[in-house]
Amino acid sequence: MSHVIIGTAGHIDHGKTALVKALTGIDTDTLPQEKDRGVTIDIGFAYWKDHVTIIDVPGHERFVKNMVTGVCSVDLALFVVAADDGAMPQTREHLGILNFLGVRRGVVALNKVDLVEPDWAELVVEDLRDLFEGTFLEGAPIVPVSAVTGEGIEAFRSLLEKEIGKVEARPDGGVFRLPVDRVFSVRGFGTVVTGTVLSGRVRVKDVVMLQPADRAVRVRGVQVHGRDVDTARVGHRAAINLADVEVDQVARGDLLAQQGYFSSTYMLDARLRLLADAPVSLKNRARVHLHLGPRDVLARVVLLEADELHPGESQLVQFRLEGRGVAARGDRFVIRRYSPVQTLGGGVVLDAQPVKHRRFREDTLERLRGTEVEDPTRVLGLRLKAARFRAHSARDLAAALGLSLSETDERLQGLLDEGHAFGFRHAGETAYVHADSWQSLLTRITEALAIYHRANPLKPGVSPSEIRTRVEGKPPAGIFEQAVDHLLVEKALLPSGPLLRLADHRIRFSGDQGRIREEILALLQAGRAAPPDLNEIGMHLAEDAVEVNAVAAAMQAIGEIVRLDENLVFPPRTLDEIEQGLVGYLRRNREMSVSAFRDLVGTTRKYAVPLLNYFDNKGVTLRKGDVRVLAG
């Protein structure tokens, strides 16, 4: 049988705590201040039956923050309205909060009927029917009770038990997550936190992460309903004894989570709706209290679709948080006005790790609207598409969607099979991008190379690092290298030494460049072992030195000349002839000095030393002191 969390709600002094005591025999007001004032200040708990926990929340408007903490994880609402007051401000506020937090089932207790006439009670019931219209309580049973006299308590208890049986088991994403709603220390045990397990499970001796501090802590012990257990599962109200952390290092609103999944964030994408009776409209960049479960953080609301959000309306927004928050897609939230503090609205998180958006961008709005569907596979594809060239691991995506790693892997495989995603190995794991982004990157690389070739017709290619800076979108190094390797395998790109070029690229000389090329070759061939260097060639041809060097570089790239140093170049045929003479001499004489080589080829020392160094580097000769011998 699945565990059920019941949360009370209603205006101050309408008898929520008294009703819980009448139903269970448990007094949830345990703080001295609560006893003295007769008012619930913080959340209280009643462990009723083996599988039911009742969370009693405060009704006073000053303690609505604590109320949100209490109801953020309830399965069934116990909504209390006093018959002598009827619907009051916190009645409406709590109703709105329960709606925003996604509570689907509830029962209504019309308390204190012993203080009013039956006709009056009937009028209050009619008013409540009108109030509940369009909410999760529309059509919910409304039972007259008195927590003081006991009237209607048995009937209400029977109704509550039937409704508990109708509560569906929570869907389990498989990844452990527990928002902390209480922290305290127990002598002999140390730090203890409590909360509701939203997904997954936690076992004794597990190492989990405390967020947003990003701190690893060890689970020393687990209790459910006050009993020691080995494992707490989804839906359980659990008390967890933590090692490796002091009580003052944990706070309400922190998150215990499975390692490697959740990280803190300063931005959230969301769908926000204002209450129909919200006290004010919301302007762009308004400052609000953002309640993410038990965590309260100040934030600015960036309206993405319009300049103002009016009561009863909804809009896609991006929250810019002033402190670190932790959330997952699908989490519910409530916002309250910064000052005076009043509940304004709430909604659902669409992306817990977004990039910063510019307002009114239709592509951004279209993507966010697409993530509002229930199909995780489609949301996964949209997230990959929005990431463009930023590849994500399956673990990153699992954390973003609140799914288990195995389910994420399965859905990613479906996207791969359908041709909607592309995966590649990077940094020891598989990284994923959308298929459209992958094809776009391949196209942009080839287009960037084509533009480069047109602008530099004499150059054989360009270095990978430079072409990456020329690709629109400046892709990260990992995916860029994968794309280049893919294009090389497909023969769309070819290597040119350390450079890259398109497969159909050929160095092309203009008319004047062709003439310079021919004249360079003629001068080099005529000079044999003592040709003019590039500076001398430029002066001889009366050409711009930059142009001569550009033509010479192109000639070198296509193998028409060989560069021995910055300015000294030779035709390959001349070098072959010199090499033949050099090898023949060494076979006859075993060794050769620089002067002997100079006399052999008919050159000067200016050329002899660079030529001998060239043959050393080529592996033809080997230098031994002041002489050369045949290598090998």
N, C-alpha and C positions, 0 to 999 in steps of 0.2 A: 504494500500500500504506500502510495507516495505521500510525502510530508506536505502539510497544508499550513500556510501562514495566513492568519486572519489579522487584519488591521482595523482598529477603531478610527472613527472620524466624526467630527461634529463640533459645534460651538462650545465655548467654555461653560462649565457648570450645567451642561445638559445631561450629565450623569453617566459618562462613558465608563469611568473607573468603577463606579458603583454597580453598573450593569455587568461588567466583567466579573466582579466579585460575586454577584448574585448567581451568575452562570457557572463559575468555576470554584468559588470559595477562596480565590486568591486575590490578595490586595496588591495591585501593581504599583501603588504609590509607596516607594521605599525610602526616598530621600527625606531627611529631617525637615527641609523647607516645605516639601509637599505635605507632610503631616501637619505642620504648623499652619499653613495657608489653606489647606483643603483644595489645592489646585495642582494638577499634573504639570510639572515643569519639563521633565525629560521623559523619554520613552521608557515604558515599563513592559514586563513580560509575564505572561501566565502560560505555563506548560500544561496544556489541557489534553488529556488522552495521550496515547503513545505517539501519535503522529500529527498533533495539532499544536501550534503555538499561536497565542494571541498577543499581538503587540498593541499596547495602549499608548496613544499619543496625546500630547497636550492640545487643547483647543484655543487657548488664549492667543490673540494675534501676535503677541511678542514672542511666542514660542513656535510659530509656524515653521521656522527653520528645523526645529526638532521634529515637528510633525512630518515634514518631507522625509527626514531621515528614517522615520518609522515605517512609512507606507511605501517606500521605494521598492520593496520586494514582496508585497502582499499578493496572495492569490484570491482572497475573498474579503470584501469590505463589510465591516459591521458599522453601519451608518446610524448615528444616534441623534434624534431631534426631540427636544423637550416639548411636551404638549402645551405647556403654559406659555412658551415663548414662540413656538413655530420656527420657521426658517430665519436665521440670523446671519450677520456678516460672515462669520467663520463657517457657517453651514454652507453658504455658497462658495466660499473660498476653498474649503476642503473638497467639495464636490468637483470643482474645476481642477484641483491638483490631482485627485484620483483619476479623472479622465485623462489628463496629460501624461500621467505615469502608466497608462495602459491597463489599469485594473478592469477586468471584464465582468466580474460577478460581484453581487452584493445583496445584503439584506438590510432592511430598515427597521429600527426599533423606535416607536413613538413612546418615549419614556415619560414618566411622571404623569400618567393618565389619572392617578389618584388625586391630582390637584385641579382637574378641570371636569366640566360636565361632558357627557357623551356627545352632545351636539357640537360643542366646541372642538372636541377631538376629531369629529368627522370633517369639520371645516379645515382643520390643519392638514388632514390627510389629502383633501382635494388640492390644497395649495401645494403640497409636496408633489403630487402627481404632475402638476403643471411645471414645477421646478425641475423635475427629473426628466421631462420630455427631451428627447434627443441626446440623453446621456446614457451611460452604462446602467444606471438605475431605473431607466424607463421600464415599467412593468414589474419592477421588483416588489416582493411582498412587503407590506408595511404592517407591523404587528404592534398593537397597543400593549405596553408593559409598564410595570412599576418596580424599579430596583429596590424600593423601600418596602412596599407591602408584599412583593412577590407575585402580584397579579400578572398573568400572561407569561411568566418566566418559563414554566414547563413547556408551554406551546412554542415559545420562541426558541428554547433549547432544541426541541424536536425539529423545528424548521432549520435551524442552523446545522444540525447533524445531517439533514437531507442535502442541504446545499454543499456541505463539505464533501459528501459522496459524489457530487456532480463536478467537482473541480478536476480539470484535466491535468495530467502530469506535465510538468514543465519540459519543454524541449531542451535537450542537452547538447550543447555545442561541443562537449568533450574536453574543453580547455578549462582548467580550474580557475575560478574567479570568485572572490569573496570581498565585498566592500565592508570595511570595518565601521561599525556603528558604536562600539563601546571599547574602552581600553582600561585595564586596571591591573594591579599587581596582587598576587596571592603569595603569602609567606610560605617559603619552602619550594615554590614553583616558579616564581618570577612573573614575567609579562604574559598576560592573557588578553586576547581580543575576541570579540563576538561579532557575528554577522550572519547573513543568509548566503548559502552557497548558490550562486547564480548559474553556474555550469561546472561540469566536470566533477572531480572528487579529490579529496586530500586525505593522505594517510599519515599515520605516525611515522616519523623519521624522514618524511619528504623534505626536500629543500625547495622552498618557494621564494618568490621575489616580493619584497615590500615596495610598493610604488606609491608616490612618484620618487622616493629616495633611491630606487634602483639598488636595493640592498638585499643580499641573500640571507635568509633566515631558515632555521631548522625547526620542524614541527616536533615538539617534545611530547605533546599529548593532545587528544581530541575528545570533546564531550558533545553529546547530542541529548537534549532534554535532561541535562544534569547527570547523565550516565557516561562512563568511560567507554569509548568505542575505538576500533582500529581505523575506521573510515567514515568520513562525512561526505554525503552525496548531494547532488543538485536538489535544491528545495529545503535542505536541512538548515535549521537554526543551530549553529555550531559555536562552541567556545574552543578556542585553539590556544594552547600553551606554546609560546615561542621561545626558542633559545637564540643566543647570539644577538639579542637586542634588548635595550632597556626600555622601561615603560614610557619614559619621557621622549623616546625616539619614535614613538608611534602616535598617531592622532586619528580622531574620528575623520572619516573620509578617505583614509589611506586604502590601498587595495592590496590584498594578498592574491598572487596569481602564479600560474605555472611559469617556470623559467622560459625565457626566449620568446615570449608572445607579446606582452604589453609594455609600452613605454610611455613616458609622460609626453604631454603635448601642450602647446600654447595656442593652438587653433583647432576649431571644430567646424565642419560644415553640417548644417542642420535644416530641417523644416520647422519653422516657428509659427505658432498660432497664438493670437491674443484672446483672452477671455472676452466674451460678448459684452460683459459689463466691466471690462478693464477700466481703471480710473483715468488713463491717459492713452493717447496714441504714442507710438514709439518712433522716434526719429533716428536717422542714420547715425551710427557711432554713439548711440545712447549707452550710458554706463549702467550695468545691472548686476544683481546678484544671480549667479548661475549655480543652480543646485543639480549636481550630477550624483544621484543617489545621496549618500550621506555627506558628500563633499560640497562645500560652498566656496566658490571662487568668484572674484570680481572679474567682469569681462565687458568689452565693448561689442555692440551688435552692429555688424556691417550688413546693411540691407542690400541684397544683390539684385532685386527686381524693381524697386521703387524707392523714392526718397522718404516715405513714411509708411508705417504699418498701423492700420486702424483697428479698434476693437472688433473682434469677431472674424478678422481676416487672417490669412496665413501668407507666408513668404519664405523663399529660400534665403538663408542668412549664413554668414560666417562669423563665429565668435572669436574674438582676439582676447585671449585670457591674460590677466595680469599676474597670475600665479600658475604653477604647473597643475594640470589636470590629467586624469586617466579615464579613458572611455573606449567603447567599441561601437561599431556600427549597430544600430538598432536600440541603443540605450535611450531611455526616456529621461527628460530633464524638465525642470521648472525654472522660470526666471521671475525675479521679484525686483521691483523698482528700487533704485539705489537709495533715494530719500524723497519722501518718507517710504519706508519699506512696506510695499504692498505687492501682492501676487499679481503679475501681469499676464502670464501665459506659460506655455510650455511646448514641447514637441519631441522630436526624435532625431538622434544623431545619424547622419548619413555617411560621414567620413571622419574618422578620428585622427588621421594624420594627413591633412590636406596641404597643398601649397597655397600661398597667398593669392587670392583672386582679385581681379579687377571687376568693378561693378558693371552690370548690364551687358556682360559678355554672353552672347547667345550660345556659344559652344559650351561654356561652363554651365550655364543654366540647363541646357539640354542633357548634359552628362549627369548633373545632379538629379534631375527629374527621373532619369533612367534608373538611378540607384534606389528609388523609392519602391521598386517592385520587390516581391518576396522571393524571387528566384535568385539564389546565391551565385549560380553559374553566370547569369547575365550580369550581375553586379561585379563579379570577378572580371569578366571581359571588359566592362566599362572602366573599371579601375586600371586595368592594363592599358587601355586606350588612352586614358587621361594622363598616364605616366609618360607617354610618348617614348623617348629613348632611355628612360630610367628603368632598368631591369629590376625585378623583384624576385626574391626567393619565395618558395612555397611557405616558409615559416613567416616571412613578412606579411604575405597575403592572408594567411590564416589568422594572424593577430588583428589585421585590419578589419576582417569580416567576422571575427569572433567564432571561427570554425576550428574543428580539430585539424591537425596536420594531415591525417589520413583522408578526411573528407575533402580537404583542399586539394590534395594530390589527385584524388579521383576526378574532381571537377576540372582541374587543369588538364588532365589527360583527355577529358572530353573536348576541351577547347583545342588541344593539339590535334586530335583526330579529325575535328571538323575544319581544321585549317584556320582557326581564329586566333591562334597563339603560336609563338615560336620560342623554343627553349634552347639554351646553350650552357655549357659548363663554364663556370667562372668562379675563381677563388675557392675551388673545392666543392661547389654545389651547383645545382641547376638553377639558372636565372631565366626569367620569363619576360617577354614583351608581347604586345599585341601584334598580330600578323601584319596589320596595316602599317604599324610603326616600323616594323622590320623592312617591309618592302619600300616604304618611304625613305628609310636610311640608305638602302642600296641604291635607290634612284638618286638621292642627293649626293652620294659620294661620286657616282659616275658623272653627274651634271657638274659638280665642282671641278672634277678633273678635265672635263671637256672645256669649261670656261678657262681653266689654267692653260691648257694646250693652245687655245685660240690666242690668248694673250702672250704666250711664250712659245712660238713655233719652233725656235731653235733649241729649246731645252728638251732633254730626253724624258723627263718626268719630274716628279716632285716628291719630297719626303713625306712619309705617312703623318708625321707630327704636324707638318704645315698644312696638308690637305684637310686634316681634322679641324683645324681652326677656320677653314674656308667652308666647311659643311654647315648649312643653315641649321640652327638649333644646337650646335656644338655638342655632339653626343659624348657621353662619358667614355673613357678610354677602353673599358672592358668590352662594351658592345661594339664600339668602332672597330676594334681589332678583330672581333668575330666577323663583322661584316666584310672587312677587307679580306680575311682568309677565305670567306665564302666566295667573294668575287674572283679571287685568284684561282680557286678550285674550278669555278665555272668558266675560267679563261676570259672573263670580261675585263679583268685587269691583268697586266703582266709586270713582272719585276724588271727594272732596268738598273742593275747593281743594287744599291740601297734605296733606289727611288721606285715610284709607282707610275705606271702609265696605262692609258686605255689600250686595249688590244689593237685597235685600228690606228693608233697614233704613229705618225711618221714625221721625222724632222723635215721641215720644208724651208728651202731657201728662196728668198725673193730674187728678182733679177739682179739687183746690185749685190746682194749677198752671194749669189752664185758666182758672179765675176770675182769677188774678193776670194772666195773659196778656191777657184781655179788658180788665181795668182799666188796664193799662199802655197798651194801644192807645187807649183812650178818653181818658186824660190827655194823651197825646202829640198826638192829633188836636185836642183842645180848645186846646192851647197853641200850635198852628200854628208860627210862626217863633220862639217863645220858650217851648218846652215845659219842664216840670220835668226835671232830670237824674235819674239813677237813684237817687242818695242821697235826693233829695227825694221821689221816687216811693215809696221804701221807707218813709219816715216818714209819708207821706200814707196809705199802705195799712196802716200798723202791722204790716208783715211783716218777717221776718228778711232782712237784707241779702244773705246768701248765697243764699237761695232766690230773691229778686228778680233777682239777677245771673245765676243759673242759668237762669231762665226767659227773661231778656232775651237771653242767649247763644244759647239754642235758637231764639228768634224771629229773631235775626240770621241764624242758619244757614239757616233756611227762607225768608229774604228778607222777613220782615214788618217789620223795622226795619233801619236803617243806623246803624252806630256811627261818630261823628265823632271822638271821643276816648274815654278810659276811661269816662266817666260820661255823655257827651252822645249821645243817640240821637234819630233822627227816623224817622217813617214814610216810605216811598218816595214815596207820593203827595204828601206835603207838600213834599219835596225837588223833585219834578217841577214843582209849581206855582211854587216859588221860582225854579227854573231858567228857566221860561218868562218870568217877569217880568224876570229879570236879562238874558236874551238880548235881549228887546225893548228894554230901556233902552239897552243898549250899541249896538244897531243905530241907535238914534236919536241917541245922544250920544257915541259912539266910546269913551269912557272913563268910569270910575266910581271914586269914592273910597270908603273904608270908611264914612264918615258918610253918603254918598249911598245906599249899599246898605242901611245900617241904617234910614234913613228910608223907603226903597222897600218893604221887607218888613215894617216895623213890629216891629223887634226891638231888642235892646241889643247893646253891644260884646261881651258875654259870648258871644253866639251868632254875631254878624256875622263875626268873624275865623275861627272854625272853619268856618263855612259857606263863606266865600270860599276858604279853603284846600282844602276838599272839592271845590269846582268847579275850582280850579286843577289838583288831582290827577286829576280826571276828564277834563281836557282841554277844558273849556268856556271857561275864562278863562285869561289869561296876566298875571302880575304884572309891571308896569313901574314901578319905584320905589314910589310910594305909591298908585298907581292900578291898576285892572284894565282890560284890553281883551279883546275876543273873540280866542280862540286861532285861528290860521290865517287 
